[in-house]
Amino acid sequence: MRALLQSDIFFANQDTTVSIRRSVIAQKLFPVVRGIYSHRPIKPEDAIEFIQNNTWKIVAHYFPEALLCDRTAFELRRSPKNCLFVIHSRFRPLILPGLAVFPRKGIAPQEDDGFFAEGLRVCSQDRALLENMRPSRETDIKDRNTLSPSEMEEWIDKILRLPDGETTINRLRDFARDKSIKLSMPQEFKKIDKIIGAMLGTRKARLISPIDISRSKGEGFDQDRLTLFEILTDHLHNLSPSLRSERPAAEQAFLPFFESYFSNTIEGSQLTVEEAFKVVSSGEILAQRPKDSHDILGTFQIVSDPREMALTPKNFPEFEQLLCKRHFTLLQASPTLSPGEYKTQENQAGNTLFVTSNLVRGTLKKGFEFYQTLPDGFKKATFMMFLVSEVHPFTDGNGRIARIMMNAELVAEKQQRIMIVNVNRPEYISGLQALSNNKRPTGIVQVLDFAQRFACQIDFSNFSQANALLERCNAFVESSKAVEYAIKLTLPSKLLPFAAALRENQF
């Protein structure tokens, strides 16, 4: 049925009754429901899908030039009970399998009401704000004409979460004020003015939505991100990862260095391993790469401190303190990047727009509640990394601080740290994007699990030997080359003769 085209629908009228009857007898037309025909046979069980595939053609036929209003003006789709609401001169509703259209009287389309499919019109957003303040109720066969107060608050919240959301909603409110005079809807404007004022914290009014109650208290949060956190938490609760204890202390001597090196390299640092080791060993800032030098020093200062890396938060204030303190240490040499302070402007990576600055603290706080439900170790580490990465609370350094917070969870439980190497960057980014954009948590969990398994097989007691083994495993391959030539990270266990030779100092 999904192959059915919208052009396949045919409507009957008084002028076509005879010709339609002949076409049906000749099997050139096939009835779907009364007055609606198709050029191909439609099974009774497929009638609903056929009608829904042709929704706007049907609305335009029975309600020509109708104005989509009330909740339909916002949703532009059928409501949960498959209802649409329009302003039209026709009085009787249209009830079909899988579609019900309810007309009502109202003011004709205005100049700024938009144009929609099939010659239909749709209320402008400021008019829709007013129209949805009208009282309505749900029945057995139809939904409320208008969005509920809670749904309206959540719709406004989505606008406020945009980078220029506050400006946009204030502009809409101004337009609605003028429109309310023109449409004689002063009471409706008073309602919407109270809601917007309460959400912005400029007026006192009773809010219903938990999102907006938090926002009015200065702790607004991003509901879409909370959905992602819930998905990841559920996935982690059902996961049985391998418990990988950390290697003996002597065999981890140079792990903090390589952890720092790779964490900065996958973020764009151009330091070679030798240059990075020189910076970390001597504290010297390379004149040709001062920023990269400061970045790896800041990272190394944190991850090489066993007492610092053993600290994990027991409550949200501790979480904020640790997060901001570590971020300050990370970027203390770059005061223009506001080290240790939440961002004041929006940031994004590719098509991913991160949590807006006014919702950072509230979203972190809500996310931390999910974190607290997880067992210590790998599960908390994975969630912590995604929480910080997805919120992106700082102007810069978000990826590095997310991985630092992740590994602190593992160090505190004496479990093996996770190290994302150059060649694995594409899989790491893809895993994050799959969860962020498509709500699929499997990828990022698998990437982190493999990265931990890889790090567990490296003996970091000797710098030269660890460096040689990492190179042999393709760890240093640039991500662009990894994608172009399909180069993958090889586990040391697959290179047993080479690894054995390293241990015997033959290289």
KEFI-541982 format. One record per residue (C-alpha): x, y, z. Coordinates in steps of 0.05 Angstrom, whole numbers, padded with zeros to 5 digits, always signed. Last residue first. Example, Ala and Ser with C-alpha at 12.3 -4.5 7.8 and 13.67 -1.06 7.14 Angstrom:
2
+00273-00021+00143;+00246-00090+00156;
***
This chain:
507
+01250-00073+00387;+01276-00139+00415;+01262-00115+00486;+01233-00182+00508;+01166-00148+00521;+01169-00119+00452;+01181-00188+00422;+01120-00215+00457;+01078-00159+00429;+01102-00174+00358;+01090-00248+00365;+01021-00237+00396;+00995-00186+00346;+00921-00204+00348;+00922-00197+00424;+00946-00125+00412;+00876-00110+00384;+00878-00079+00315;+00845-00012+00302;+00814-00008+00233;+00836+00021+00167;+00780+00028+00115;+00826+00066+00067;+00787+00131+00063;+00756+00125+00132;+00821+00110+00168;+00856+00162+00126;+00808+00216+00150;+00814+00191+00222;+00889+00198+00222;+00926+00132+00236;+00959+00136+00305;+00924+00075+00335;+00942+00031+00275;+00957-00030+00321;+01031-00027+00300;+01033+00046+00321;+01004+00030+00389;+01055-00026+00397;+01113+00020+00380;+01089+00074+00428;+01079+00024+00484;+01150-00003+00473;+01181+00067+00470;+01144+00092+00533;+01157+00031+00577;+01108+00011+00632;+01047+00024+00587;+01032-00049+00574;+00973-00048+00526;+00919-00102+00529;+00871-00064+00576;+00873-00004+00529;+00842-00046+00474;+00786-00074+00518;+00770-00004+00542;+00766+00020+00470;+00722-00039+00451;+00673-00023+00507;+00674+00050+00489;+00657+00036+00417;+00604-00015+00435;+00570+00034+00482;+00572+00089+00428;+00540+00044+00377;+00485+00013+00419;+00453+00078+00442;+00407+00090+00382;+00363+00151+00393;+00371+00174+00321;+00403+00243+00326;+00440+00243+00393;+00447+00168+00399;+00471+00156+00328;+00512+00220+00332;+00551+00196+00392;+00565+00129+00359;+00585+00163+00294;+00634+00207+00332;+00667+00147+00366;+00667+00106+00302;+00701+00162+00264;+00751+00174+00322;+00774+00102+00324;+00837+00114+00282;+00859+00171+00327;+00854+00134+00393;+00797+00136+00443;+00826+00112+00510;+00782+00082+00563;+00811+00070+00632;+00814+00001+00663;+00776-00009+00728;+00800+00009+00798;+00730+00033+00816;+00752+00106+00825;+00795+00099+00762;+00734+00079+00722;+00690+00138+00743;+00750+00185+00734;+00755+00158+00663;+00687+00185+00644;+00698+00254+00675;+00763+00260+00636;+00727+00237+00573;+00674+00291+00580;+00727+00342+00597;+00763+00328+00532;+00700+00330+00490;+00676+00395+00522;+00741+00433+00516;+00711+00497+00490;+00653+00545+00506;+00628+00500+00561;+00565+00461+00577;+00566+00414+00517;+00500+00382+00540;+00512+00321+00496;+00586+00313+00514;+00575+00322+00588;+00518+00272+00592;+00550+00225+00542;+00615+00218+00582;+00577+00211+00647;+00533+00157+00618;+00592+00115+00595;+00629+00123+00661;+00566+00106+00701;+00559+00042+00662;+00633+00024+00662;+00643+00032+00737;+00591+00045+00791;+00519+00020+00782;+00469+00067+00749;+00411+00104+00784;+00455+00164+00802;+00470+00178+00729;+00396+00186+00714;+00390+00240+00767;+00453+00272+00739;+00416+00284+00674;+00364+00327+00710;+00419+00369+00741;+00458+00373+00676;+00395+00395+00640;+00380+00449+00692;+00451+00475+00690;+00455+00479+00614;+00385+00507+00599;+00403+00581+00592;+00463+00564+00549;+00424+00525+00497;+00436+00450+00495;+00477+00429+00435;+00459+00441+00362;+00481+00380+00322;+00484+00394+00247;+00560+00397+00246;+00582+00409+00317;+00544+00463+00355;+00552+00519+00405;+00506+00570+00436;+00532+00630+00475;+00539+00642+00550;+00579+00578+00563;+00587+00551+00634;+00648+00574+00672;+00709+00533+00693;+00753+00563+00639;+00722+00623+00605;+00752+00612+00535;+00786+00680+00537;+00825+00657+00598;+00864+00606+00557;+00920+00580+00602;+00869+00555+00654;+00838+00511+00601;+00843+00441+00631;+00850+00465+00703;+00787+00507+00696;+00751+00448+00665;+00772+00404+00723;+00744+00454+00773;+00680+00463+00733;+00664+00389+00729;+00686+00373+00800;+00644+00430+00830;+00584+00415+00787;+00586+00341+00806;+00595+00357+00880;+00534+00403+00877;+00496+00347+00841;+00508+00293+00892;+00559+00237+00906;+00608+00261+00853;+00670+00220+00835;+00742+00232+00857;+00793+00178+00841;+00821+00219+00782;+00841+00275+00829;+00878+00228+00876;+00913+00193+00819;+00938+00258+00787;+00962+00240+00717;+00892+00252+00686;+00887+00324+00712;+00955+00353+00698;+00957+00314+00633;+00896+00350+00606;+00923+00419+00623;+00992+00402+00594;+00959+00375+00531;+00920+00439+00521;+00977+00486+00537;+01021+00454+00485;+00965+00453+00433;+00955+00527+00445;+01029+00544+00441;+01044+00507+00376;+01103+00541+00340;+01133+00567+00405;+01128+00500+00439;+01111+00510+00512;+01161+00473+00556;+01134+00435+00615;+01194+00389+00609;+01164+00319+00606;+01094+00339+00583;+01119+00385+00529;+01173+00336+00505;+01122+00280+00504;+01075+00322+00462;+01130+00338+00412;+01150+00265+00406;+01078+00242+00398;+01068+00295+00344;+01028+00357+00362;+00974+00377+00313;+00916+00380+00362;+00848+00373+00327;+00800+00345+00379;+00821+00273+00364;+00892+00296+00379;+00874+00325+00447;+00844+00261+00476;+00898+00221+00440;+00955+00257+00475;+00923+00261+00543;+00908+00186+00545;+00977+00172+00518;+01008+00212+00575;+00962+00183+00628;+00979+00113+00604;+01055+00123+00612;+01064+00091+00680;+01006+00043+00673;+01045-00022+00675;+01078-00003+00741;+01010+00010+00772;+00984-00060+00758;+00932-00063+00702;+00862-00037+00715;+00807-00088+00725;+00763-00103+00665;+00691-00123+00683;+00659-00145+00618;+00594-00110+00603;+00526-00139+00619;+00477-00088+00592;+00403-00082+00611;+00415-00023+00658;+00459+00008+00605;+00404+00007+00553;+00353+00038+00601;+00403+00092+00620;+00417+00108+00547;+00343+00115+00530;+00330+00157+00592;+00389+00203+00576;+00363+00211+00504;+00294+00230+00529;+00326+00279+00578;+00361+00311+00518;+00294+00324+00484;+00267+00354+00548;+00321+00407+00551;+00321+00436+00621;+00299+00500+00656;+00329+00511+00725;+00317+00586+00733;+00255+00576+00775;+00210+00593+00716;+00247+00541+00675;+00235+00487+00726;+00160+00501+00725;+00166+00503+00649;+00193+00433+00642;+00146+00405+00696;+00087+00431+00653;+00031+00462+00694;+00048+00535+00706;+00012+00581+00754;+00028+00654+00741;+00075+00706+00768;+00109+00750+00717;+00179+00765+00691;+00207+00695+00701;+00210+00680+00626;+00163+00621+00635;+00117+00663+00678;+00115+00719+00627;+00101+00671+00571;+00043+00639+00609;+00014+00706+00632;+00016+00736+00562;-00017+00674+00534;-00076+00681+00581;-00083+00756+00572;-00081+00745+00496;-00140+00697+00499;-00180+00747+00540;-00167+00802+00488;-00191+00760+00428;-00228+00811+00384;-00192+00787+00320;-00159+00854+00305;-00145+00869+00378;-00118+00800+00391;-00074+00807+00329;-00036+00866+00359;-00022+00829+00423;-00006+00765+00384;+00047+00803+00344;+00079+00827+00408;+00077+00757+00438;+00108+00729+00375;+00165+00779+00381;+00175+00760+00453;+00176+00687+00433;+00229+00699+00380;+00274+00742+00424;+00272+00690+00479;+00287+00634+00429;+00347+00664+00395;+00389+00601+00401;+00326+00558+00402;+00306+00529+00470;+00254+00584+00480;+00216+00560+00419;+00213+00489+00447;+00190+00518+00514;+00132+00552+00479;+00109+00485+00453;+00118+00455+00522;+00075+00509+00554;+00022+00498+00501;+00023+00423+00515;+00013+00436+00590;-00045+00484+00577;-00077+00431+00532;-00072+00441+00457;-00136+00462+00423;-00192+00424+00389;-00189+00372+00444;-00188+00302+00415;-00247+00270+00380;-00289+00207+00381;-00298+00193+00455;-00296+00267+00472;-00241+00316+00490;-00254+00387+00512;-00242+00458+00488;-00228+00526+00518;-00196+00578+00471;-00123+00593+00486;-00104+00553+00425;-00134+00606+00379;-00089+00660+00410;-00024+00623+00400;-00048+00602+00330;-00058+00675+00312;+00014+00690+00332;+00038+00628+00294;+00001+00646+00230;-00062+00605+00217;-00057+00555+00159;-00087+00560+00089;-00109+00504+00042;-00097+00508-00033;-00075+00435-00038;-00017+00442+00011;-00009+00503+00056;-00009+00579+00050;+00005+00620+00112;-00039+00669+00150;-00005+00737+00144;-00059+00767+00100;-00115+00742+00144;-00156+00678+00132;-00230+00685+00148;-00253+00696+00220;-00285+00635+00251;-00339+00583+00246;-00320+00511+00259;-00299+00451+00219;-00281+00382+00247;-00244+00334+00201;-00240+00261+00220;-00190+00213+00189;-00171+00139+00199;-00236+00112+00170;-00276+00173+00150;-00316+00225+00189;-00325+00293+00157;-00355+00345+00203;-00419+00381+00183;-00420+00458+00184;-00385+00478+00119;-00367+00551+00122;-00295+00535+00142;-00245+00542+00199;-00207+00477+00206;-00191+00423+00257;-00159+00356+00241;-00171+00291+00279;-00134+00225+00275;-00148+00207+00348;-00075+00223+00365;-00081+00289+00326;-00072+00289+00250;-00016+00332+00224;+00004+00404+00217;+00019+00405+00292;+00015+00480+00306;-00043+00500+00260;-00075+00432+00275;-00080+00451+00349;-00128+00508+00334;-00133+00525+00260;-00122+00501+00189;-00160+00550+00145;-00203+00518+00091;-00193+00537+00018;-00238+00479-00004;-00267+00438+00054;-00290+00372+00023;-00238+00370-00033;-00183+00405+00006;-00190+00359+00065;-00188+00297+00020;-00127+00322-00018;-00094+00338+00049;-00104+00268+00078;-00086+00227+00017;-00038+00179+00051;-00086+00178+00110;-00143+00155+00065;-00102+00100+00033;-00076+00077+00101;-00146+00073+00129;-00173+00036+00068;-00120-00018+00071;-00161-00067+00114;-00219-00059+00065;-00173-00079+00006;-00163-00024-00045;-00168-00043-00119;-00134+00006-00166;-00156+00071-00197;-00183+00093-00130;-00250+00120-00108;-00279+00166-00055;-00352+00185-00050;-00371+00130-00002;-00309+00093+00020;-00254+00060-00022;-00293+00046-00086;-00255+00020-00146;-00249+00054-00213;-00231+00024-00281;-00267-00040-00263;-00316-00033-00321;-00374-00034-00271;-00336+00018-00229;-00323+00061-00291;-00397+00058-00309;-00419+00079-00240;-00367+00135-00241;-00392+00161-00307;-00463+00163-00280;-00446+00199-00215;-00397+00249-00245;-00437+00313-00245;-00465+00303-00176;-00396+00292-00146;-00348+00234-00137;-00276+00240-00117;-00215+00203-00145;-00151+00184-00110;-00090+00154-00147;-00055+00222-00150;-00034+00212-00078;+00008+00153-00100;+00000+00083-00072;+00067+00049-00064;+00058+00048+00011;+00000+00000+00000;
***
